[in-house]
């Protein structure tokens, strides 16, 4: 007879744990593919190094000393937040499918924790960032990286300005340029004549909230963007690799009967997630005015 944990065979419990740890740890969220995930974890922080350009100097004489040139070296650190999720499995649930990677609990948990990864990336966009050798110096988001709202939503002029500001900072323009927008900015884009005259497939893609490419930017929809004190949406424009995403910390997965709930089977999961803005010049805050919603609460 198979060994059991409560009313579930132990092998099913182990398989569920491994499936969840693999799925949550390895599957990408909507924004994580555009993050640097190769940081070095030291203690409670994950560090990401920023190496500046190595520009050679002109050699004017032969047999001179080899150059020892300064190289800009910055460092940012991501701290972690703990997230947890749990649920009681209904009495009539098919526990014999718990080991299947496609079971609804594994799928739900993977999706939920990936949403939290994106939440941490969005939070890191304009949050104070840890810097320095030990990550003990705090730097705020620079005001020179904020495009004012000008009493307008997301306009063609703002898109042009976003490209101009990145170019003025001499960033690597060959990197993917991303822009996270809310539903109101999707409506703004659909009103731009240049988009209205574009091919219908692009308009349909934008209308359905999927990633679309226009004016050099890949647009991603999210309703998690903050607003400023005047109600203007803080749209995030950034270059690929602008954020560091720490490797998932310890992913705790437990399944056991809960004596406080008539010994019904409970699933509990906990995971640490952390992100940081690696380089300020790779991120822009684009303030966009939004109309007052007429939708009933």
C-alpha positions as CSV (number, residue, x, y, z in Angstrom):
1,X,0.0,0.0,0.0
2,X,1.3,3.5,-0.9
3,X,2.6,5.7,1.9
4,X,0.2,8.5,2.6
5,X,0.3,12.0,4.0
6,X,-3.2,12.4,5.5
7,X,-5.4,11.2,2.6
8,X,-2.9,11.8,-0.2
9,X,-0.1,9.4,-1.2
10,X,3.3,10.8,-0.3
11,X,4.6,10.5,-3.9
12,X,1.8,12.7,-5.2
13,X,2.6,15.4,-2.5
14,X,6.3,15.3,-3.5
15,X,5.5,15.5,-7.2
16,X,3.2,18.5,-6.6
17,X,5.9,20.3,-4.6
18,X,8.5,19.7,-7.3
19,X,6.1,20.7,-10.1
20,X,5.2,24.0,-8.3
21,X,8.8,24.8,-7.5
22,X,9.8,24.2,-11.1
23,X,6.9,26.1,-12.6
24,X,7.1,29.1,-10.3
25,X,10.9,29.2,-10.4
26,X,11.4,28.7,-14.2
27,X,8.3,30.0,-16.0
28,X,8.4,33.6,-17.1
29,X,6.0,36.2,-16.0
30,X,4.8,38.9,-18.5
31,X,7.7,41.3,-17.6
32,X,10.5,39.0,-16.4
33,X,11.9,38.1,-19.9
34,X,13.0,41.8,-20.1
35,X,14.9,41.7,-16.8
36,X,18.4,40.8,-15.9
37,X,18.1,37.6,-13.9
38,X,21.8,36.9,-13.4
39,X,22.5,38.7,-10.2
40,X,24.8,37.4,-7.4
41,X,22.9,36.6,-4.2
42,X,24.9,37.6,-1.1
43,X,23.0,37.2,2.2
44,X,19.5,38.7,1.9
45,X,20.3,40.8,-1.2
46,X,20.9,40.0,-4.9
47,X,23.5,42.3,-6.5
48,X,23.6,43.4,-10.1
49,X,26.7,45.0,-11.5
50,X,26.6,47.8,-14.1
51,X,29.8,48.2,-16.2
52,X,30.3,51.4,-18.2
53,X,31.7,51.7,-21.7
54,X,35.4,50.6,-22.1
55,X,36.5,53.3,-24.6
56,X,40.0,52.8,-25.9
57,X,42.4,55.8,-26.0
58,X,44.4,56.8,-29.1
59,X,47.9,55.3,-29.0
60,X,50.4,58.1,-30.0
61,X,53.7,56.3,-29.3
62,X,55.2,52.9,-29.5
63,X,56.6,50.9,-26.6
64,X,54.7,52.9,-24.0
65,X,53.3,51.6,-20.7
66,X,50.1,49.6,-21.0
67,X,47.1,51.8,-20.1
68,X,45.3,51.5,-16.8
69,X,42.1,53.3,-17.5
70,X,39.2,53.9,-15.1
71,X,36.0,52.0,-15.9
72,X,32.7,53.1,-14.5
73,X,31.3,50.4,-12.2
74,X,28.0,50.7,-10.5
75,X,26.1,48.3,-8.3
76,X,22.4,47.9,-7.4
77,X,20.9,45.4,-4.9
78,X,17.4,43.8,-4.9
79,X,15.9,43.1,-1.5
80,X,13.2,40.5,-1.2
81,X,9.5,40.5,-0.2
82,X,7.7,37.4,1.0
83,X,4.5,36.3,-0.6
84,X,2.2,33.5,0.5
85,X,-0.8,31.7,-0.8
86,X,-2.9,28.9,0.5
87,X,-6.2,27.2,0.1
88,X,-8.3,24.3,1.3
89,X,-8.9,21.6,-1.2
90,X,-12.6,20.9,-1.6
91,X,-13.7,17.5,-0.2
92,X,-14.8,16.3,-3.7
93,X,-11.6,17.4,-5.5
94,X,-9.8,14.7,-7.4
95,X,-6.7,14.4,-5.3
96,X,-5.4,11.6,-7.5
97,X,-4.5,14.3,-10.2
98,X,-2.5,16.5,-7.8
99,X,0.8,15.2,-9.2
100,X,-0.1,16.3,-12.7
101,X,1.8,19.5,-13.7
102,X,-1.4,20.6,-15.5
103,X,-3.6,20.4,-12.4
104,X,-5.5,23.5,-11.6
105,X,-3.7,24.2,-8.3
106,X,-0.3,24.2,-9.9
107,X,-1.5,26.4,-12.8
108,X,-3.2,28.8,-10.4
109,X,-0.2,29.1,-8.1
110,X,2.2,29.6,-11.0
111,X,0.1,32.3,-12.4
112,X,-0.4,34.0,-9.1
113,X,3.2,34.1,-8.1
114,X,4.2,35.3,-11.6
115,X,1.7,38.2,-11.2
116,X,3.6,39.1,-8.0
117,X,6.9,39.0,-9.9
118,X,5.5,41.7,-12.2
119,X,4.2,43.7,-9.3
120,X,7.7,43.8,-7.8
121,X,9.2,44.8,-11.2
122,X,6.6,47.6,-11.5
123,X,7.2,48.7,-7.9
124,X,11.0,48.8,-8.6
125,X,10.6,51.2,-11.6
126,X,10.4,54.4,-9.5
127,X,11.1,53.2,-6.0
128,X,14.3,54.1,-4.1
129,X,17.0,51.7,-5.1
130,X,19.9,50.2,-3.1
131,X,23.3,50.9,-4.4
132,X,27.0,50.7,-3.3
133,X,29.3,47.8,-2.6
134,X,27.1,46.5,0.3
135,X,23.8,47.9,-1.0
136,X,23.5,50.2,2.0
137,X,23.1,53.5,0.0
138,X,19.7,54.6,-1.1
139,X,19.1,56.6,-4.4
140,X,15.8,58.0,-5.5
141,X,14.4,58.1,-9.0
142,X,15.8,61.2,-10.7
143,X,13.3,63.9,-11.7
144,X,15.1,64.4,-15.0
145,X,13.7,61.0,-16.0
146,X,10.1,62.2,-15.7
147,X,8.2,63.4,-18.8
148,X,5.4,65.8,-17.6
149,X,1.8,65.1,-18.4
150,X,1.1,68.5,-20.1
151,X,-2.6,67.9,-19.4
152,X,-2.6,65.1,-22.0
153,X,-2.7,61.4,-22.2
154,X,-0.2,59.3,-24.2
155,X,0.3,61.2,-27.4
156,X,2.5,60.9,-30.4
157,X,4.6,63.8,-29.1
158,X,5.3,61.9,-25.9
159,X,6.3,58.8,-27.8
160,X,8.8,61.0,-29.8
161,X,10.1,62.5,-26.6
162,X,10.6,59.1,-25.0
163,X,12.8,58.1,-28.0
164,X,14.6,61.4,-27.9
165,X,15.4,61.3,-24.2
166,X,16.8,57.8,-24.5
167,X,18.9,58.8,-27.4
168,X,20.2,61.9,-25.6
169,X,21.5,59.7,-22.8
170,X,23.3,57.6,-25.4
171,X,21.8,54.3,-24.3
172,X,22.1,51.2,-26.4
173,X,19.2,51.9,-28.8
174,X,19.5,48.4,-30.2
175,X,18.0,47.1,-27.0
176,X,14.3,46.3,-26.9
177,X,12.4,49.4,-25.7
178,X,9.3,48.5,-23.6
179,X,6.4,50.6,-22.4
180,X,3.9,49.5,-19.8
181,X,0.5,51.2,-20.2
182,X,-2.9,51.0,-18.6
183,X,-6.3,50.6,-20.5
184,X,-6.6,54.4,-20.7
185,X,-3.3,54.7,-22.6
186,X,-4.5,51.9,-25.0
187,X,-7.4,54.2,-25.8
188,X,-5.0,57.1,-26.3
189,X,-2.9,55.1,-28.8
190,X,-6.0,54.0,-30.7
191,X,-6.8,57.7,-31.3
192,X,-3.5,58.5,-32.8
193,X,-4.0,59.0,-36.6
194,X,-0.7,57.2,-37.4
195,X,-2.1,54.1,-35.6
196,X,-5.5,54.4,-37.1
197,X,-4.0,54.3,-40.6
198,X,-1.8,51.3,-39.7
199,X,-2.6,47.8,-40.7
200,X,-5.7,46.2,-39.1
201,X,-3.8,43.4,-37.5
202,X,-1.8,45.8,-35.3
203,X,-4.9,47.7,-34.3
204,X,-6.7,44.4,-33.3
205,X,-3.6,43.3,-31.3
206,X,-3.6,46.6,-29.4
207,X,-7.3,46.5,-28.9
208,X,-7.1,43.1,-27.3
209,X,-4.4,44.3,-24.9
210,X,-1.6,42.2,-26.3
211,X,2.0,43.3,-26.9
212,X,2.2,45.5,-30.0
213,X,5.1,47.3,-31.6
214,X,4.9,51.0,-32.6
215,X,7.3,53.9,-32.7
216,X,10.2,51.7,-31.6
217,X,8.4,50.5,-28.4
218,X,6.8,47.2,-27.4
219,X,3.6,48.0,-25.4
220,X,2.6,45.8,-22.5
221,X,-0.8,46.3,-20.7
222,X,-1.0,46.4,-16.9
223,X,-3.6,47.9,-14.6
224,X,-1.1,47.9,-11.7
225,X,0.6,51.2,-12.6
226,X,0.5,53.8,-9.9
227,X,-0.8,57.4,-10.2
228,X,0.7,60.6,-8.8
229,X,-0.9,62.8,-6.3
230,X,-2.9,64.5,-9.1
231,X,-4.3,61.3,-10.5
232,X,-1.9,61.1,-13.5
233,X,-0.9,57.6,-14.5
234,X,2.8,56.8,-14.2
235,X,3.5,55.0,-17.4
236,X,6.9,53.1,-17.4
237,X,9.2,53.2,-20.5
238,X,12.3,51.2,-20.2
239,X,15.1,49.4,-22.0
240,X,15.6,45.6,-21.9
241,X,17.7,44.8,-18.9
242,X,16.8,48.0,-17.0
243,X,15.6,45.9,-14.0
244,X,17.2,43.2,-12.1
245,X,15.0,40.4,-10.9
246,X,16.4,38.2,-8.2
247,X,16.2,34.5,-8.6
248,X,13.3,33.2,-6.6
249,X,14.2,32.6,-3.0
250,X,13.2,29.6,-1.0
251,X,9.9,28.3,-2.5
252,X,8.1,26.6,0.4
253,X,5.3,24.2,-0.5
254,X,3.3,22.3,2.1
255,X,0.3,20.0,1.7
256,X,-1.2,18.5,4.9
257,X,-4.5,17.9,6.6
258,X,-5.6,21.0,8.7
259,X,-6.9,19.9,12.1
260,X,-8.6,23.2,12.5
261,X,-10.7,22.7,9.4
262,X,-12.1,19.2,9.9
263,X,-8.8,17.7,8.7
264,X,-9.4,19.0,5.2
265,X,-6.3,19.0,3.0
266,X,-4.6,22.5,2.9
267,X,-2.1,23.7,0.4
268,X,0.3,26.4,1.5
269,X,3.0,28.2,-0.5
270,X,5.5,30.9,0.3
271,X,8.1,32.5,-2.0
272,X,10.5,35.5,-1.9
273,X,10.6,37.9,-4.8
274,X,12.8,40.9,-5.3
275,X,13.5,43.4,-8.1
276,X,15.6,46.6,-8.5
277,X,16.1,49.4,-11.0
278,X,19.6,48.7,-12.3
279,X,20.3,52.0,-14.2
280,X,18.3,55.2,-14.0
281,X,18.9,56.3,-17.5
282,X,17.3,53.1,-18.8
283,X,13.9,54.1,-17.2
284,X,11.5,56.9,-17.9
285,X,8.4,57.9,-16.0
286,X,5.8,59.2,-18.5
287,X,2.9,61.0,-16.8
288,X,-0.4,60.6,-18.6
289,X,-3.6,62.4,-17.8
290,X,-6.6,60.0,-17.7
291,X,-10.3,61.0,-18.1
292,X,-12.6,60.7,-15.1
293,X,-14.2,57.2,-15.3
294,X,-17.9,57.2,-15.8
295,X,-18.1,53.5,-15.1
296,X,-20.2,52.6,-12.0
297,X,-18.3,51.4,-9.0
